[in-house]
Amino acid sequence: MEQDISSLYGDDGGFQNDTISRNSSSLWHKIIKAGKEIDKAGIPFSSSFTRVIGNGMTTSFRFDIWLPNSTKNLCSTFPRLFALETNKSCLVAERVGNSNHGLEGYWEWTNSIRGRALSDLNNLSDSIAAGPMLSDKDDSWSWSLKSNGSFTLATRKNLVVRGIDIDPICPFCEELDEDSAHLFVKCRYTIPLWRNFFSWWHAAINIPNDIPNAINATTYNIGPENINKVMWATSRILLWLIWRWRNKLVHGPIDQRQAVKDEDIMVSLRVISHLWLSNRKKMIHGEFNSWKTNPKSLVM
């Protein structure tokens, strides 16, 4: 794997945050570590998660990476301007607006801008002018896809395309080639996970039919916005768990493969999502026993 996954969430999901990465006791540290291992294999996993600006109401102007083709956030790119900012936690919607010439900045500084800071401001203004226009849609996350619609993950079919001599058959069903769409949403081993996922949320069964559908926030519109966001975030954790489950099967002992296939991933999803969403993201509040039976009841 968001997207997610959320994270896939926070400024850049923590992939560029050394403090998070060094915290070996953190649950998210394990996700970050897994992503960086994929990076080392030459697959740009960490950078494949990008912010998609809608109304700019949930994206940090200075801490999130939201401008197209950017690899750093604005506080890192323009530290002098960051030092002069009156509201360092301001949102995109609080600092830019649509104009006839693209996005236009609305600034609030602690002191007058001059010298090198003025040059920085001109460069910043040019950058945001070329940025995405605000809309009435919610901000979201995107997981970049190849032109053929497949994730840039080292699935067996992708490895064959890269010239690696390996059997492309899915390690779970052992019936069809393992590409990203098959692995995450179409395999007879993962389809029941999605069915159980929607049942757990007491929602109509809406199993994604492809990868874009699986990462699209509208797939999880089942009620109020706060519930939709938490369900969307939980779906990202499910995607990550499917990938981890797959790797455990592929790289683990052969004599344990059937036991791995028989694992109940929903148990892990309930535990990990409760820990992460309550402790790190503060998106839910309440006891685990309530979360595992009715997650909507804990959404803040």
C-alpha positions in Angstrom: 0.0 0.0 0.0 -3.2 5.3 2.4 -3.0 5.6 0.6 -4.4 6.0 3.2 -2.4 4.5 4.4 -3.9 7.8 6.8 -1.6 7.2 6.0 -1.3 7.8 5.2 -2.4 10.3 7.7 -1.1 13.4 9.4 1.4 15.8 7.7 3.0 13.3 5.4 2.0 10.1 7.1 5.2 10.2 9.1 7.4 8.9 6.2 9.6 12.0 6.5 9.3 12.4 10.2 12.4 11.1 11.9 10.9 11.5 15.4 8.2 9.0 14.5 10.6 6.7 12.8 12.9 6.5 15.7 10.0 5.6 18.1 10.3 1.8 18.0 7.5 1.4 20.5 5.0 3.1 18.2 2.6 1.1 16.1 2.9 3.5 13.2 6.7 3.0 13.4 6.1 -0.5 12.0 4.1 0.8 9.1 6.8 3.5 8.4 9.5 0.8 8.5 7.6 -1.5 6.1 7.2 1.4 3.7 10.9 2.3 3.8 11.8 -1.3 3.1 9.7 -1.1 0.0 11.5 2.2 -0.9 14.8 0.3 -0.7 13.6 -2.1 -3.3 13.4 0.7 -5.8 9.6 1.2 -5.4 8.6 4.7 -4.4 6.1 3.7 -1.7 6.6 6.5 0.8 6.3 9.2 -1.9 3.3 7.6 -3.6 0.9 9.1 -1.0 -0.1 12.6 -1.9 -2.6 15.2 -0.6 -5.4 16.1 -2.9 -6.8 19.6 -2.2 -10.5 20.1 -2.2 -11.8 22.9 0.0 -8.5 23.2 1.9 -10.3 22.8 5.3 -8.3 19.8 6.6 -4.9 20.3 5.1 -2.1 22.2 6.9 -0.8 25.0 4.7 2.7 24.8 6.1 3.2 21.3 7.4 1.4 19.1 4.8 2.9 18.5 1.4 0.1 19.6 -0.9 1.5 21.5 -3.8 1.9 19.5 -7.1 5.4 18.1 -7.7 6.5 19.0 -4.2 8.6 16.8 -2.0 8.9 19.1 1.0 6.3 21.0 3.0 6.3 24.8 2.9 7.7 25.3 6.4 10.9 23.4 5.3 11.0 25.1 1.9 10.5 28.6 3.3 11.8 28.6 6.9 12.2 32.4 7.0 8.5 32.9 6.2 7.5 30.2 8.6 9.3 32.1 11.4 7.2 35.2 10.5 3.9 33.4 10.3 1.3 34.5 12.9 -0.6 31.2 12.8 1.8 28.4 12.2 -1.0 25.8 12.3 -3.1 27.6 9.6 -5.0 25.6 7.0 -4.8 25.9 3.3 -8.2 27.5 3.2 -7.0 30.1 5.6 -4.1 31.2 3.5 -5.2 30.9 -0.1 -8.2 31.6 -2.2 -9.2 31.3 -5.9 -8.6 34.2 -8.3 -8.6 34.7 -12.0 -4.8 34.0 -12.0 -4.9 30.8 -9.9 -4.5 30.6 -6.1 -3.8 33.8 -4.3 -2.3 34.1 -0.9 -3.7 35.9 2.2 -0.9 36.6 4.6 -0.6 37.5 8.2 3.0 38.2 9.4 4.4 39.1 12.8 6.7 41.7 11.1 7.0 43.4 7.7 8.5 41.2 5.0 11.8 42.4 3.5 15.2 41.2 2.3 15.5 37.5 1.6 12.1 36.9 3.1 10.5 39.1 0.4 12.2 37.0 -2.2 10.9 33.9 -0.6 7.4 35.3 -0.5 7.6 36.0 -4.3 8.7 32.4 -4.9 5.9 31.1 -2.6 3.3 33.2 -4.4 4.5 31.8 -7.7 4.3 28.3 -6.4 0.8 28.5 -5.0 -0.5 30.4 -8.1 0.2 27.1 -10.0 -1.5 25.0 -7.3 -4.9 23.3 -7.4 -7.9 25.6 -7.2 -10.1 25.2 -4.2 -13.4 23.4 -4.6 -16.4 22.3 -2.5 -15.0 18.8 -2.2 -13.3 17.5 1.0 -9.5 17.3 1.0 -8.4 13.7 0.5 -5.4 11.4 0.0 -4.3 9.8 -3.2 -2.2 6.7 -3.8 -0.4 7.2 -7.1 -1.1 4.6 -9.8 0.8 3.6 -12.9 -0.8 4.5 -16.2 -2.1 0.9 -16.5 -4.0 1.3 -13.3 -1.8 -1.0 -11.1 -0.1 -0.1 -7.9 3.7 0.2 -8.0 4.0 -2.7 -5.5 6.2 -5.7 -5.9 3.3 -8.1 -6.7 4.3 -11.2 -8.6 2.8 -10.0 -11.8 4.7 -6.7 -11.5 7.9 -8.6 -10.9 7.4 -10.6 -14.0 6.9 -7.4 -16.0 10.2 -6.2 -14.6 11.9 -9.2 -16.0 12.2 -11.3 -12.8 11.7 -15.0 -13.4 8.9 -15.9 -10.9 5.6 -17.6 -10.9 2.9 -14.8 -11.2 0.2 -16.9 -9.6 -1.5 -15.5 -6.5 0.0 -17.1 -3.4 -3.5 -17.2 -1.7 -5.9 -18.6 -4.3 -3.2 -20.1 -6.5 -5.6 -19.6 -9.4 -5.1 -16.2 -11.1 -2.1 -13.9 -11.6 -1.2 -11.7 -8.6 -1.5 -8.1 -9.6 -2.6 -5.3 -7.2 -6.2 -5.3 -8.1 -6.5 -9.1 -7.7 -4.6 -9.1 -4.4 -6.4 -6.3 -2.7 -10.0 -6.6 -3.8 -10.6 -9.5 -6.2 -9.0 -12.6 -4.7 -11.4 -15.1 -3.1 -9.4 -14.7 0.1 -9.7 -10.9 0.2 -13.3 -10.4 -1.0 -14.6 -11.8 2.4 -12.5 -9.3 4.2 -14.2 -6.4 2.5 -17.6 -8.0 3.1 -16.8 -8.3 6.8 -15.4 -4.8 6.9 -18.6 -3.3 5.7 -20.7 -5.5 8.0 -18.5 -4.5 10.9 -19.4 -0.8 10.1 -23.1 -1.8 9.9 -23.1 -0.5 6.3 -24.4 -1.8 3.0 -22.0 -4.2 1.4 -20.0 -2.2 -1.1 -17.0 -4.3 -2.0 -14.6 -2.3 -4.2 -14.3 -3.6 -7.7 -10.9 -2.1 -8.4 -8.0 -0.3 -6.7 -9.2 3.3 -7.4 -12.5 2.4 -5.9 -10.8 0.9 -2.8 -8.9 4.1 -2.2 -11.6 6.6 -3.1 -13.1 8.2 0.0 -16.6 8.3 -1.6 -16.7 4.5 -1.3 -17.0 4.9 2.5 -19.8 7.6 2.6 -22.2 5.9 5.0 -23.3 8.8 7.2 -22.0 12.0 8.8 -18.6 13.3 7.6 -16.7 12.4 10.8 -17.9 8.7 10.6 -17.0 8.6 6.9 -13.4 9.8 7.6 -12.8 7.3 10.3 -14.2 4.5 8.1 -12.0 5.7 5.2 -8.9 5.7 7.5 -9.8 2.2 8.8 -9.9 1.0 5.2 -6.4 2.2 4.7 -5.3 0.0 7.6 -7.1 -2.9 6.0 -5.1 -2.4 2.8 -1.8 -2.3 4.7 -2.8 -5.5 6.6 -3.6 -7.3 3.4 -0.1 -6.4 2.1 1.5 -7.5 5.4 -0.5 -10.7 5.3 0.6 -11.4 1.8 4.2 -10.9 2.6 4.0 -13.2 5.6 2.6 -15.9 3.4 5.2 -15.4 0.6 8.2 -15.0 2.8 7.3 -17.3 5.7 8.0 -21.0 6.2 6.3 -23.2 3.6 4.9 -25.6 6.2 3.1 -22.6 7.8 1.4 -21.2 4.7 -2.0 -22.8 5.3 -2.0 -21.5 8.9 -1.2 -18.0 7.5 -4.0 -18.2 5.0 -6.4 -19.2 7.8 -5.6 -16.1 9.9 -8.5 -13.8 10.7 -7.2 -10.4 9.5 -10.3 -8.7 10.9 -9.1 -9.4 14.4 -5.9 -7.5 13.7 -7.8 -4.7 11.9 -10.0 -4.1 15.0 -7.0 -4.1 17.4 -4.6 -2.0 15.3 -7.2 0.5 14.1 -8.5 1.1 17.7 -4.9 1.7 19.0 -3.9 4.0 16.1 -7.1 6.0 15.7 -7.6 6.5 19.5 -4.0 7.1 20.5 -2.3 8.7 17.5 -5.0 10.4 15.6 -7.6 11.1 18.4 -10.4 10.3 15.9 -12.2 7.9 18.2 -12.8 7.7 22.0 -14.0 4.7 24.0 -13.3 1.1 25.0 -12.1 -1.5 22.6 -15.1 -3.8 23.3 -17.4 -1.1 21.9 -15.1 -0.5 18.9 -15.0 -4.2 17.9 -18.8 -4.4 17.7 -19.9 -1.0 16.7 -17.1 1.4 15.5 -19.6 4.2 14.7 -20.3 4.6 18.4 -16.8 5.7 19.2 -16.3 8.3 16.5 -15.8 11.8 17.9 
